[in-house]
Amino acid sequence: MIALGVIPARLHSTRFPKKILYKINSKPMVVHVYENAQKSNKLNDLVIAIDSEETKQALQDWNVKTIMTSKDHICGTDRVYEASKAYNADIIINIQADEPGLDYNLLNSLVSEFENNNIDIVTAAGRNMSNEKLKDKNIVKVLLDKNGYAVDFYRNISDITKKFYHHMGIYAYAKNSLEKFVKLQSTLREKELKLEQLRAIDNAMKIKVHLVDIATIGIDIPEDLKNLNSQF
């Protein structure tokens, strides 16, 4: 199987404008992600899907591969799909541009899920869920069934007696499943909660969840930068 990693890099994010280019130790955030992903021995190719000339110019001095995509995509997966059409891949991984601490071993694990199972979509979640995280609407929670598939995703929860996991915004798709997903209409819950994975859940597409001990930290707002670990 040929695996492609795509990092959708929209420049004008709402909560943290131009965060993909924010420099951590003098290096743009998205370049940290790219370099970590590049260490994976399961990816056959890797590309950053950009949407602006400003991003293209900002990254030209770094050893990264980019592809220009439309400014009009409503979610990162649509951008990933556009970029993937330029490649011949069986598995496409949507790698978030705002997770500079990405562990390349996770990418290897997601690809391996397709070797052992007949599945459509795989995502990841951390076991490290705390009461503080349960109350944080910026942290997405996922509830699993007994077979390790997602039952649903949440921002706010009322029943804290159930076992929730800290969802990470990374997805691996079988090629035909990615195409199916992007052709579906956005659902009401997807729009309300701004969680594109609900489009899959609401259309009965099954999402396998690969569990890790610690969820990677995503940078949603500037305040999240203080949570970066000591490697930065």
C-alpha positions as CSV (number, residue, x, y, z in Angstrom):
1,M,0.0,0.0,0.0
2,I,1.2,3.5,-0.9
3,A,0.7,6.0,1.9
4,L,0.6,9.8,1.4
5,G,0.8,12.4,4.2
6,V,-0.9,15.7,3.5
7,I,-0.6,18.7,5.9
8,P,-3.5,21.1,5.1
9,A,-2.1,24.6,5.9
10,R,-4.8,27.3,5.7
11,L,-3.2,30.6,6.4
12,H,-6.0,32.6,7.9
13,S,-7.1,30.6,10.9
14,T,-9.8,32.4,12.9
15,R,-8.6,31.9,16.5
16,F,-4.9,32.2,15.9
17,P,-4.3,34.1,12.6
18,K,-1.3,32.8,10.5
19,K,-0.5,30.3,13.2
20,I,1.0,27.8,10.7
21,L,3.8,30.3,10.1
22,Y,4.3,31.2,13.8
23,K,8.0,30.6,14.6
24,I,9.0,28.2,17.3
25,N,12.7,28.3,17.8
26,S,13.0,30.3,14.6
27,K,11.2,27.7,12.6
28,P,7.6,28.0,11.3
29,M,5.1,25.7,13.2
30,V,4.1,23.8,10.0
31,V,7.8,23.0,9.3
32,H,8.2,21.4,12.7
33,V,5.2,19.2,11.7
34,Y,6.6,18.4,8.3
35,E,10.0,17.4,9.6
36,N,8.5,15.2,12.3
37,A,6.2,13.5,9.7
38,Q,9.2,13.0,7.4
39,K,10.8,10.6,9.9
40,S,8.0,8.1,9.3
41,N,9.1,5.0,7.4
42,K,5.5,4.2,6.5
43,L,4.9,7.4,4.4
44,N,5.8,7.1,0.7
45,D,5.3,10.9,0.2
46,L,4.6,14.0,2.1
47,V,3.3,17.4,1.1
48,I,2.0,20.6,2.7
49,A,-1.3,21.7,1.0
50,I,-1.2,25.6,1.1
51,D,-3.7,28.2,0.0
52,S,-1.7,31.4,-0.4
53,E,1.3,33.0,-2.0
54,E,2.3,34.4,1.4
55,T,2.7,30.8,2.7
56,K,4.5,29.7,-0.4
57,Q,7.0,32.6,0.0
58,A,7.4,32.0,3.8
59,L,8.3,28.3,3.2
60,Q,10.6,28.7,0.2
61,D,13.7,28.7,2.4
62,W,12.8,25.5,4.1
63,N,13.2,22.0,2.7
64,V,9.5,21.2,2.4
65,K,7.3,20.1,-0.5
66,T,4.2,22.2,-1.1
67,I,1.1,22.1,-3.4
68,M,-1.2,25.1,-3.9
69,T,-4.9,24.4,-3.2
70,S,-8.1,26.4,-3.3
71,K,-8.8,29.1,-0.8
72,D,-12.5,28.1,-0.7
73,H,-12.4,24.8,1.1
74,I,-14.7,24.6,4.2
75,C,-12.6,22.1,6.0
76,G,-9.1,20.6,6.0
77,T,-10.2,17.3,4.7
78,D,-11.5,18.9,1.5
79,R,-8.0,20.5,1.1
80,V,-6.4,17.1,1.7
81,Y,-8.5,15.5,-1.0
82,E,-7.6,18.2,-3.6
83,A,-3.9,17.7,-2.9
84,S,-4.2,13.9,-2.9
85,K,-5.5,13.9,-6.5
86,A,-2.0,14.8,-7.7
87,Y,-0.7,11.5,-6.2
88,N,-1.3,7.8,-6.6
89,A,-1.9,6.7,-3.0
90,D,-4.0,4.0,-1.3
91,I,-3.9,5.6,2.1
92,I,-4.1,9.4,2.7
93,I,-3.3,10.8,6.1
94,N,-4.6,14.2,7.1
95,I,-1.8,15.6,9.4
96,Q,-2.7,18.7,11.4
97,A,-0.4,21.7,10.7
98,D,-0.8,23.0,14.3
99,E,0.7,20.0,16.1
100,P,4.4,20.7,16.2
101,G,5.0,17.9,18.7
102,L,3.7,15.3,16.3
103,D,5.2,11.8,16.9
104,Y,6.1,10.1,13.6
105,N,5.5,6.7,15.3
106,L,1.8,7.6,15.4
107,L,1.8,7.9,11.6
108,N,3.4,4.4,11.3
109,S,0.7,3.0,13.6
110,L,-2.1,4.6,11.6
111,V,-0.8,3.1,8.4
112,S,-0.4,-0.3,10.1
113,E,-4.1,-0.3,11.0
114,F,-4.9,-0.7,7.4
115,E,-2.6,-3.7,7.1
116,N,-4.5,-5.5,9.8
117,N,-8.1,-4.4,9.3
118,N,-10.6,-3.7,6.6
119,I,-11.4,-0.1,7.6
120,D,-12.4,3.2,6.1
121,I,-11.0,5.8,8.5
122,V,-8.6,5.8,11.4
123,T,-8.0,8.5,13.9
124,A,-6.1,8.8,17.2
125,A,-6.9,9.6,20.8
126,G,-5.0,9.8,24.1
127,R,-5.8,8.0,27.2
128,N,-4.7,11.0,29.3
129,M,-8.1,12.5,30.0
130,S,-8.5,14.6,33.1
131,N,-11.4,16.3,34.8
132,E,-10.0,19.6,33.7
133,K,-9.9,18.5,30.1
134,L,-13.4,17.1,30.3
135,K,-14.6,20.7,31.1
136,D,-12.5,22.3,28.3
137,K,-14.7,22.9,25.2
138,N,-11.5,23.3,23.1
139,I,-10.6,19.7,23.8
140,V,-12.5,17.2,21.7
141,K,-13.6,14.1,23.5
142,V,-14.4,10.7,21.9
143,L,-16.5,7.8,23.2
144,L,-15.6,4.3,21.9
145,D,-17.6,1.1,21.5
146,K,-16.2,-2.2,22.6
147,N,-14.4,-2.7,19.3
148,G,-12.5,0.5,19.4
149,Y,-14.7,2.5,17.0
150,A,-15.9,6.0,17.7
151,V,-19.5,6.2,19.0
152,D,-19.5,10.0,18.9
153,F,-17.4,13.2,19.4
154,Y,-18.1,16.0,21.9
155,R,-16.9,19.4,23.0
156,N,-19.2,19.7,26.0
157,I,-20.3,16.6,28.0
158,S,-22.8,16.1,30.8
159,D,-22.2,12.5,31.8
160,I,-18.7,12.3,33.2
161,T,-19.2,8.7,34.3
162,K,-18.5,7.4,30.8
163,K,-14.9,6.8,29.6
164,F,-13.9,9.5,27.2
165,Y,-10.6,9.9,25.4
166,H,-8.7,13.0,24.2
167,H,-9.3,13.1,20.5
168,M,-6.4,14.1,18.2
169,G,-7.2,15.8,14.9
170,I,-5.4,13.3,12.7
171,Y,-7.1,11.0,10.2
172,A,-6.0,8.3,7.8
173,Y,-8.4,7.4,5.0
174,A,-8.6,4.7,2.5
175,K,-8.6,6.4,-0.9
176,N,-12.2,5.6,-1.7
177,S,-13.4,6.5,1.8
178,L,-11.8,10.0,1.5
179,E,-13.6,10.5,-1.8
180,K,-16.9,9.4,-0.3
181,F,-16.4,11.7,2.7
182,V,-15.8,14.9,0.7
183,K,-18.8,14.3,-1.5
184,L,-21.1,14.1,1.5
185,Q,-23.0,17.3,2.5
186,S,-21.9,19.0,5.7
187,T,-24.2,18.0,8.5
188,L,-25.9,20.3,11.0
189,R,-23.9,18.9,13.9
190,E,-20.6,19.4,12.0
191,K,-21.5,23.0,11.4
192,E,-22.6,23.7,15.0
193,L,-19.6,22.1,16.7
194,K,-17.1,22.7,14.0
195,L,-16.1,19.1,14.0
196,E,-15.8,17.7,10.5
197,Q,-15.6,14.1,11.7
198,L,-19.2,14.3,12.6
199,R,-20.0,14.3,8.9
200,A,-18.7,10.8,8.8
201,I,-20.5,9.7,12.0
202,D,-23.8,11.2,10.9
203,N,-23.5,9.3,7.6
204,A,-22.7,6.0,9.2
205,M,-19.1,5.9,8.2
206,K,-17.1,4.0,10.9
207,I,-14.0,5.6,12.4
208,K,-11.5,3.3,14.1
209,V,-9.7,5.0,17.0
210,H,-6.0,4.2,17.7
211,L,-5.2,4.9,21.3
212,V,-2.0,6.3,22.6
213,D,-1.0,7.1,26.2
214,I,-0.5,10.9,25.7
215,A,-2.4,13.0,23.2
216,T,-0.3,15.4,21.1
217,I,-0.8,19.1,22.0
218,G,-2.6,21.1,19.3
219,I,-2.1,24.9,19.1
220,D,-5.6,26.3,18.7
221,I,-5.1,29.7,20.4
222,P,-2.0,31.6,21.3
223,E,-2.3,30.6,25.0
224,D,-1.7,27.0,23.9
225,L,1.9,27.8,23.1
226,K,2.7,27.7,26.8
227,N,1.8,24.0,26.9
228,L,4.5,23.0,24.4
229,N,6.8,20.5,25.9
230,S,10.5,21.1,26.7
231,Q,11.7,20.0,23.2
232,F,10.8,23.5,22.1
